[in-house]
């Protein structure tokens, strides 16, 4: 295989989409696997829709994900002179021409094709007689000349899908530029891929229909004597689908990478995206480990379901693996007790869920009624809590936490429910203790929380609860 060089070429007309990020990842993996280069190109020729805010979001998103690229960022808007040179060469060679059909004429042509049940295409009848149109001041558009009578099949071997055929004549004389300094998508990407020596074009399956047009442009440029004919290999990735199996959109899932930053670790999102169209030997892998296994031919052909439950599970594994210092920095809470950290990390699926455990670093606020055990009244619950306070005061916390639990269980037997099989009512003891410590109905084991907070802080919270 000759030197591998791939590109990611997003348009800054919207925030970095999860589908674009997945495509970038697969390009990065392929380059890494084959000791090649991954470059970043911003396709910003659409001046009306392009925005620096979107460009910044795309670049920062790739950096956050760790998808590093080779060299500088390329901008199409800075390459207009290059496009003009190619377009003029195509015009001089006769492979491209100026078309002066009006929008009304084009719509009439399409309408007739629909009536005749023909594929929509434009065959320009004025390739060689444009002077009259020019004299009338019509604005022309530049089209590639395609043989309307061609019986040729345009064929390319998709690295994922195998052989794909397209009838050349069905393409018609398609537009390639508004004018010599304003190339349209298909021409600009071909010129860029030639100049940047791209060996493989890895992109979404929605670009399959662009491929035969681009092959014709490659051939036309070569015939115009601009460059030798060298067409890259193409690989079209499956679409990412929402849970309803329709194309992923804001309606059926979060689509912007920036929206995932608050909840997910970048390594987890990379790990998850790696499975959107591929199967690896294990569930948790770094992008370097994925690259070792990656082969274009093994990418799935069918759409990849975006399973948020799987993403949450993968993210939980990455959170569990964080070092104590890194996790504390991430949640920006300086006063988290060391013993509390495992209790937090083993229960988190999303980073924002850490707010559910803020009682570890700040006193909880809650209604007094929360202290009442459901099988008792508030007064009895508070009396029980006062006895629990004495147990905490008298207990030696150098002992194992199971000894403390045993002390609470023995007390629960003394205040127990004779009708229960065990003769005890643990809820009457543990419920008000949990509420006093956390201000919540659900939490880790109150015994674990007491040991995490420490004797002094636990007593302080229980005392405040009794005094409420």
ChimeraX attribute file (.defattr): number of C-alpha atoms within 10 A of each C-alpha:
attribute: neighborCount
match mode: 1-to-1
recipient: residues
	/A:1	5
	/A:2	7
	/A:3	13
	/A:4	18
	/A:5	24
	/A:6	26
	/A:7	26
	/A:8	23
	/A:9	20
	/A:10	21
	/A:11	22
	/A:12	24
	/A:13	18
	/A:14	17
	/A:15	22
	/A:16	25
	/A:17	20
	/A:18	22
	/A:19	23
	/A:20	20
	/A:21	23
	/A:22	23
	/A:23	24
	/A:24	24
	/A:25	23
	/A:26	27
	/A:27	25
	/A:28	26
	/A:29	26
	/A:30	26
	/A:31	22
	/A:32	19
	/A:33	18
	/A:34	17
	/A:35	12
	/A:36	17
	/A:37	20
	/A:38	23
	/A:39	22
	/A:40	22
	/A:41	19
	/A:42	19
	/A:43	22
	/A:44	21
	/A:45	22
	/A:46	17
	/A:47	10
	/A:48	8
	/A:49	12
	/A:50	17
	/A:51	16
	/A:52	12
	/A:53	12
	/A:54	17
	/A:55	21
	/A:56	13
	/A:57	18
	/A:58	25
	/A:59	18
	/A:60	14
	/A:61	21
	/A:62	19
	/A:63	13
	/A:64	16
	/A:65	19
	/A:66	15
	/A:67	19
	/A:68	14
	/A:69	18
	/A:70	12
	/A:71	10
	/A:72	9
	/A:73	11
	/A:74	16
	/A:75	16
	/A:76	20
	/A:77	14
	/A:78	10
	/A:79	15
	/A:80	16
	/A:81	13
	/A:82	16
	/A:83	21
	/A:84	17
	/A:85	13
	/A:86	19
	/A:87	28
	/A:88	17
	/A:89	19
	/A:90	25
	/A:91	18
	/A:92	11
	/A:93	15
	/A:94	16
	/A:95	20
	/A:96	27
	/A:97	26
	/A:98	24
	/A:99	25
	/A:100	22
	/A:101	17
	/A:102	13
	/A:103	9
	/A:104	8
	/A:105	11
	/A:106	14
	/A:107	12
	/A:108	12
	/A:109	15
	/A:110	16
	/A:111	14
	/A:112	12
	/A:113	15
	/A:114	12
	/A:115	8
	/A:116	9
	/A:117	9
	/A:118	12
	/A:119	13
	/A:120	15
	/A:121	17
	/A:122	21
	/A:123	20
	/A:124	20
	/A:125	11
	/A:126	15
	/A:127	16
	/A:128	11
	/A:129	11
	/A:130	16
	/A:131	11
	/A:132	11
	/A:133	15
	/A:134	14
	/A:135	8
	/A:136	8
	/A:137	10
	/A:138	14
	/A:139	14
	/A:140	18
	/A:141	18
	/A:142	24
	/A:143	24
	/A:144	24
	/A:145	23
	/A:146	22
	/A:147	15
	/A:148	16
	/A:149	10
	/A:150	11
	/A:151	11
	/A:152	12
	/A:153	13
	/A:154	16
	/A:155	15
	/A:156	17
	/A:157	13
	/A:158	18
	/A:159	20
	/A:160	19
	/A:161	18
	/A:162	10
	/A:163	10
	/A:164	14
	/A:165	12
	/A:166	16
	/A:167	13
	/A:168	20
	/A:169	19
	/A:170	19
	/A:171	20
	/A:172	21
	/A:173	23
	/A:174	19
	/A:175	22
	/A:176	24
	/A:177	24
	/A:178	15
	/A:179	17
	/A:180	19
	/A:181	17
	/A:182	20
	/A:183	24
	/A:184	17
	/A:185	16
	/A:186	18
	/A:187	23
	/A:188	24
	/A:189	17
	/A:190	20
	/A:191	21
	/A:192	19
	/A:193	20
	/A:194	19
	/A:195	11
	/A:196	15
	/A:197	17
	/A:198	22
	/A:199	22
	/A:200	20
	/A:201	21
	/A:202	25
	/A:203	24
	/A:204	17
	/A:205	16
	/A:206	11
	/A:207	13
	/A:208	16
	/A:209	11
	/A:210	12
	/A:211	19
	/A:212	21
	/A:213	25
	/A:214	20
	/A:215	20
	/A:216	18
	/A:217	23
	/A:218	24
	/A:219	18
	/A:220	23
	/A:221	25
	/A:222	15
	/A:223	17
	/A:224	21
	/A:225	13
	/A:226	14
	/A:227	15
	/A:228	13
	/A:229	15
	/A:230	14
	/A:231	20
	/A:232	19
	/A:233	14
	/A:234	19
	/A:235	23
	/A:236	22
	/A:237	29
	/A:238	23
	/A:239	21
	/A:240	23
	/A:241	21
	/A:242	22
	/A:243	15
	/A:244	11
	/A:245	13
	/A:246	14
	/A:247	18
	/A:248	22
	/A:249	16
	/A:250	10
	/A:251	10
	/A:252	15
	/A:253	16
	/A:254	17
	/A:255	19
	/A:256	21
	/A:257	22
	/A:258	17
	/A:259	14
	/A:260	15
	/A:261	15
	/A:262	10
	/A:263	15
	/A:264	21
	/A:265	20
	/A:266	20
	/A:267	19
	/A:268	24
	/A:269	22
	/A:270	21
	/A:271	23
	/A:272	23
	/A:273	22
	/A:274	23
	/A:275	18
	/A:276	24
	/A:277	20
	/A:278	18
	/A:279	15
	/A:280	14
	/A:281	9
	/A:282	7
	/A:283	11
	/A:284	17
	/A:285	18
	/A:286	12
	/A:287	22
	/A:288	13
	/A:289	15
	/A:290	25
	/A:291	20
	/A:292	13
	/A:293	14
	/A:294	23
	/A:295	17
	/A:296	19
	/A:297	13
	/A:298	14
	/A:299	21
	/A:300	17
	/A:301	16
	/A:302	12
	/A:303	18
	/A:304	22
	/A:305	19
	/A:306	24
	/A:307	14
	/A:308	14
	/A:309	10
	/A:310	12
	/A:311	19
	/A:312	19
	/A:313	16
	/A:314	22
	/A:315	26
	/A:316	21
	/A:317	16
	/A:318	20
	/A:319	23
	/A:320	19
	/A:321	12
	/A:322	13
	/A:323	10
	/A:324	14
	/A:325	9
	/A:326	11
	/A:327	17
	/A:328	16
	/A:329	10
	/A:330	11
	/A:331	13
	/A:332	10
	/A:333	14
	/A:334	9
	/A:335	10
	/A:336	19
	/A:337	15
	/A:338	13
	/A:339	15
	/A:340	19
	/A:341	18
	/A:342	11
	/A:343	18
	/A:344	18
	/A:345	22
	/A:346	13
	/A:347	15
	/A:348	20
	/A:349	22
	/A:350	19
	/A:351	19
	/A:352	12
	/A:353	14
	/A:354	15
	/A:355	9
	/A:356	14
	/A:357	20
	/A:358	15
	/A:359	17
	/A:360	22
	/A:361	14
	/A:362	12
	/A:363	16
	/A:364	15
	/A:365	13
	/A:366	15
	/A:367	10
	/A:368	16
	/A:369	13
	/A:370	17
	/A:371	26
	/A:372	18
	/A:373	19
	/A:374	12
	/A:375	11
	/A:376	11
	/A:377	13
	/A:378	17
	/A:379	12
	/A:380	13
	/A:381	24
	/A:382	24
	/A:383	12
	/A:384	20
	/A:385	24
	/A:386	18
	/A:387	14
	/A:388	22
	/A:389	20
	/A:390	11
	/A:391	15
	/A:392	20
	/A:393	14
	/A:394	9
	/A:395	14
	/A:396	13
	/A:397	15
	/A:398	7
	/A:399	9
	/A:400	10
	/A:401	15
	/A:402	11
	/A:403	13
	/A:404	20
	/A:405	14
	/A:406	11
	/A:407	15
	/A:408	19
	/A:409	17
	/A:410	14
	/A:411	19
	/A:412	21
	/A:413	16
	/A:414	12
	/A:415	15
	/A:416	19
	/A:417	16
	/A:418	12
	/A:419	9
	/A:420	9
	/A:421	8
	/A:422	11
	/A:423	14
	/A:424	20
	/A:425	21
	/A:426	18
	/A:427	17
	/A:428	25
	/A:429	24
	/A:430	22
	/A:431	21
	/A:432	29
	/A:433	28
	/A:434	24
	/A:435	27
	/A:436	28
	/A:437	25
	/A:438	25
	/A:439	22
	/A:440	18
	/A:441	11
	/A:442	12
	/A:443	15
	/A:444	14
	/A:445	11
	/A:446	20
	/A:447	16
	/A:448	17
	/A:449	22
	/A:450	22
	/A:451	19
	/A:452	19
	/A:453	21
	/A:454	14
	/A:455	15
	/A:456	11
	/A:457	16
	/A:458	20
	/A:459	20
	/A:460	14
	/A:461	21
	/A:462	22
	/A:463	15
	/A:464	12
	/A:465	23
	/A:466	19
	/A:467	9
	/A:468	10
